[in-house]
Amino acid sequence: MLNMNSFDDCTDTMGETSKLVQSDTVLYVKSLQPHLTSNYETFRAEPHDQRGTGKTQIQTAPLVLKCCVVVACLVLILLSMGFGYSLSILYAQLIRVFDTDRSLMALNQSFYEALLAVGGALWSYPVSKLGYGPCVIIGAIAGCVCIGLSSLATNIPTIIVLVGILSGGAFGILYMAPFVVAGDVFGKNKKAVIGFVSIGSSLGQFTMSFLMEYCIEEYTWSGAMFILSAVCLNAIPCGMLIIILQTYTAKNQDDKDTASAKRSLFQPKLFKEKLFWVLMVNSVSLAFTALAESRFLVDIAELKGFGRQRGSLLIAIVGVSNLIGGLIGALSKVTCKLSSSAHMAYWLVIIIIPHAMVVYGDSYLEFIVVAIINGVCIGNIYAHVAVAMYEIYGTENYAPSFAAWNISKGVGNFLGGFLGGTIQDTTGSYDLLFRLSIILSLSYALSFSGICLYRHRTQPSYTKLDNPNVTAHEH
């Protein structure tokens, strides 16, 4: 007879076995799921004629587009910084047109320079949502509209609001974006690319100052503002190129460097470092002193009887020399293994020479020498500033550290312009401003020398940032 108990035991055993097999099968299928999903996504990304062949194409931006974006970044700096330099010519003209105090008129350039530097941080939230390309276009349109409307102004406060405050804040993104975007385009040569786009400041000082003087002479100051507002609209196609680049970087998420295109420009941890605060104080001092000639040489030329046109020529000479200095600075990063901090230290000593010559010089030839030396020094210094921040903080914290640097620079820009005008109104001369610049430049040079010694002890090499996601402090 059939033993029913044995049959029941056999049935139970088969049931347990079936459950185990089913459980193992489920676990095995789940383990395959990530691979199946990845292969399916790869299959979808492949062109129809290559599906199933295993030939996956990673879309990267063409070299021509990358080069165009780098040039566009240079143009953005040329327009934003160049327009700021040209305001020194407008400053000398409007003082006499409206018969106003220099301390009041200086606010126009002071606000513009300050907000141009700080504006990059003010644009942090829109950049995190939209990216740099759309923000550049929005900032360009807003700034140019304000500059154009200023040509209709009938008093100084209106000009200050439209040009100094509104256009300065709008153009802040035009100044900040190029340093981050251009560096992301060629990650392996980031320092060289950043140094190259910095030359835009030098080109802008020459071209925009020359254009401002020419337009004032031909069309009065109001016509000059309208024309320069149209010229600055060239920032719009630059923003469009950045947007096209973003379409490629969005498709290739493996490129981690491009993450900075939408990274917040505020990193609270930086504010806990002593070195960070030393750099911020230095930024204020640099902006206060280094640009003193660029702000006031035109007015000084008129006060000494040289005339506005010859004063404008001095600014143009500063611009050409600035370009030469920028090229020297860019080449020095390739040919010399010194850190950018070390380069800045000795150029800050040399810049004391033109400061002293402004105080004690009388002839126009001496002021030409002032313009040449000052321009070469500024070109070198500003070619190394952005690279110095990258060397110190690396890729991860480069954008937020440079944004903070520019905020401090904005404070120095405001103080330098406003106090310069106030000193002239109070003492009848700019001499006190340039004597202060001599002292601050020397202290600034000593400070950067100290930074070099500190980093030499804590970091074996200034130039070895093999892992871009590791900051200099972690090396």
Residue pairs with C-beta under 8 A, 6 or more apart in sequence:
42 56
43 51
43 52
45 56
45 57
46 52
46 53
46 55
46 56
46 57
47 57
50 57
58 252
58 254
59 248
59 251
59 252
60 248
60 252
60 255
61 69
61 185
61 245
61 248
61 249
65 241
65 244
65 245
65 248
66 185
66 186
66 245
68 241
69 181
69 182
69 185
69 241
69 242
69 245
70 182
70 185
70 186
70 193
70 196
70 197
72 178
72 237
72 238
72 241
72 242
73 177
73 178
73 179
73 181
73 182
73 197
73 200
73 238
74 178
74 182
74 196
74 197
74 199
74 200
74 203
75 200
75 234
75 235
75 238
76 136
76 174
76 175
76 177
76 178
76 200
76 235
76 238
77 174
77 175
77 178
77 197
77 198
77 200
77 201
77 204
78 200
78 201
78 203
78 204
78 207
78 208
79 171
79 174
79 204
79 208
79 231
79 232
79 234
79 235
80 116
80 171
80 174
80 175
80 204
80 235
81 116
81 175
81 200
81 201
81 204
81 205
82 200
82 201
82 203
82 204
82 205
82 206
82 207
82 208
82 209
83 112
83 147
83 171
83 204
83 208
83 228
83 232
84 109
84 112
84 113
84 116
84 168
85 204
85 205
85 208
85 209
85 294
85 315
85 319
86 208
86 209
86 211
86 212
86 228
87 108
87 109
87 112
87 163
88 109
88 209
88 294
88 295
88 296
88 297
88 298
88 299
88 315
89 209
89 212
89 213
89 216
89 298
89 308
89 311
89 312
89 315
90 108
90 212
90 216
90 221
90 224
90 225
91 102
91 105
91 106
91 108
91 109
91 295
91 298
91 299
92 298
92 299
92 302
92 308
92 311
93 216
93 221
93 308
94 100
94 105
94 108
94 156
94 159
94 221
95 102
95 105
95 299
96 302
97 221
98 105
98 155
98 156
100 156
101 421
101 425
102 299
102 420
102 421
102 422
102 424
102 425
103 418
103 421
103 422
103 424
103 425
104 156
104 160
104 421
105 156
105 421
106 295
106 417
106 418
106 420
106 421
106 422
107 160
107 164
107 417
107 418
107 421
108 156
108 159
108 160
108 163
108 164
109 164
109 295
109 417
110 164
110 413
110 414
110 415
110 416
110 417
110 418
111 160
111 164
111 165
111 168
111 414
112 163
112 164
112 165
112 167
112 168
112 171
113 168
113 287
113 291
113 410
113 413
113 414
113 416
113 417
114 168
114 410
114 411
114 413
114 414
115 122
115 164
115 165
115 168
115 169
115 172
115 410
116 168
116 171
116 172
116 175
116 410
116 413
117 172
117 175
117 287
117 406
117 407
117 409
117 410
117 413
118 169
118 172
118 406
118 407
118 410
119 139
119 168
119 169
119 170
119 171
119 172
119 173
119 175
119 176
120 172
120 173
120 175
120 176
120 177
120 265
120 403
120 406
121 172
121 176
121 265
121 266
121 403
121 404
121 406
121 407
122 169
122 172
123 135
123 139
123 172
123 173
123 176
124 264
124 265
124 266
124 403
126 135
126 138
126 173
127 135
127 173
127 177
127 262
127 265
128 262
128 263
128 264
129 262
131 242
131 243
131 246
131 261
131 262
132 173
132 177
132 180
132 181
132 239
132 242
132 246
132 261
133 239
133 240
133 241
133 242
133 243
133 244
133 245
133 246
134 239
134 243
135 173
135 177
135 239
136 173
136 174
136 177
136 235
136 238
136 239
136 242
137 235
137 236
137 239
137 240
137 243
138 173
139 170
139 171
139 172
139 173
139 174
139 235
140 170
140 171
140 174
140 232
140 233
140 235
140 236
140 238
140 239
141 233
141 236
142 166
142 167
142 170
143 166
143 167
143 168
143 170
143 171
143 174
143 232
144 167
144 229
144 230
144 232
144 233
144 235
145 229
146 162
146 163
146 166
146 167
146 170
147 162
147 163
147 167
147 225
147 228
147 229
147 232
148 225
148 226
148 229
148 230
149 162
150 158
150 159
150 162
150 163
150 167
150 225
151 222
151 223
151 225
151 226
151 229
152 222
153 159
153 162
153 222
163 225
171 232
174 235
175 406
176 265
176 402
176 403
176 406
177 242
178 197
178 200
179 194
179 197
179 198
179 386
179 402
180 260
180 261
180 398
180 399
180 402
181 242
181 245
181 261
182 193
182 194
182 196
182 197
183 190
183 193
183 194
183 257
183 260
183 390
183 398
184 190
184 249
184 257
184 258
184 260
184 261
185 193
185 245
186 192
186 193
187 255
187 257
187 395
187 468
190 390
190 395
190 468
191 333
191 387
191 390
191 391
192 330
192 333
192 334
194 386
194 387
194 390
195 326
195 329
195 330
195 333
195 383
195 384
195 386
195 387
196 330
198 326
198 329
198 330
198 382
198 383
198 385
198 386
199 323
199 326
199 327
199 330
199 379
199 383
201 322
201 326
201 379
201 382
202 319
202 322
202 323
202 324
202 325
202 326
202 375
202 378
202 379
203 319
203 323
204 319
205 294
205 315
205 318
205 319
205 322
205 375
206 316
206 319
206 320
206 322
206 323
207 319
208 228
208 231
209 312
209 315
209 316
209 319
210 312
210 316
210 319
211 227
211 228
211 231
212 224
212 228
212 312
213 308
213 309
213 312
213 316
215 223
215 224
215 227
215 228
216 224
217 309
219 226
219 227
246 261
249 255
249 258
249 261
252 258
256 469
257 395
257 468
260 395
260 398
260 399
263 399
263 400
264 400
265 399
265 400
265 403
266 400
266 403
267 397
267 400
267 401
270 276
270 393
270 397
270 400
270 401
270 404
271 277
273 473
275 392
275 451
275 454
276 401
276 404
278 447
278 451
279 389
279 392
279 401
279 405
279 408
279 451
280 404
280 405
280 407
280 408
281 408
281 447
282 444
282 447
282 448
283 405
283 406
283 408
283 409
283 412
284 408
284 409
284 411
284 412
284 415
285 412
285 440
285 441
285 443
285 444
286 348
286 381
286 385
286 409
286 412
286 444
287 408
287 409
287 410
287 411
287 412
287 413
287 415
287 416
288 412
288 413
288 415
288 416
288 419
288 436
288 437
288 440
289 351
289 355
289 416
289 436
289 437
289 440
289 441
289 444
290 351
290 377
290 378
290 381
290 437
290 441
291 378
291 413
291 416
292 355
292 358
292 416
292 420
292 430
292 433
292 434
292 437
293 318
293 354
293 355
293 358
293 370
293 371
293 374
294 315
294 318
294 374
294 378
295 416
295 417
295 420
296 420
296 424
296 430
296 433
297 311
297 314
297 315
297 318
297 367
297 370
297 371
298 308
298 311
298 312
298 314
298 315
299 311
299 424
299 430
300 311
300 358
300 367
300 430
301 307
301 308
301 310
301 311
301 314
301 364
301 367
302 308
302 311
304 362
306 364
306 367
310 364
314 367
314 368
314 370
314 371
315 371
317 368
317 371
317 372
317 375
318 371
318 372
318 374
318 375
318 378
319 375
320 375
321 371
321 372
321 373
321 374
321 375
321 376
321 379
322 375
322 376
322 378
322 379
323 375
323 379
324 375
324 376
324 379
325 375
325 376
325 377
325 378
325 379
325 380
325 381
325 383
326 379
326 380
326 382
326 383
327 379
328 376
328 379
328 380
328 383
329 343
329 379
329 380
329 381
329 382
329 383
329 384
330 383
332 338
332 343
332 380
333 340
333 383
333 384
333 387
336 343
337 462
337 463
338 462
339 388
339 391
339 452
339 455
339 462
339 463
340 384
340 385
340 387
340 388
340 391
341 384
341 388
341 391
341 392
341 448
341 451
341 452
341 455
341 462
342 448
342 449
342 452
342 462
343 380
343 384
344 380
344 381
344 384
344 385
344 388
344 445
344 448
345 445
345 448
345 449
345 452
346 445
347 377
347 380
347 381
347 384
348 377
348 381
348 441
348 442
348 444
348 445
348 448
349 441
349 442
349 445
350 373
350 377
351 373
351 374
351 377
351 378
351 381
351 441
352 438
352 441
352 442
353 373
354 369
354 370
354 371
354 373
354 374
354 377
355 434
355 435
355 437
355 438
355 441
356 434
356 438
357 366
357 367
357 369
357 370
357 373
358 367
358 370
358 430
358 431
358 434
359 431
359 434
359 435
361 367
361 369
361 370
385 405
386 402
389 398
389 401
389 402
389 405
390 398
390 402
390 465
391 462
391 463
391 465
391 472
392 401
392 455
392 471
392 472
393 401
393 471
393 472
394 465
394 468
394 469
394 470
394 471
394 472
395 465
395 468
395 469
396 468
396 469
396 470
396 471
397 471
419 433
420 430
420 433
423 429
423 430
423 432
423 433
424 430
424 433
455 462
455 472
456 462
458 473
459 472
459 475
460 475
461 475
464 475
465 472
465 475
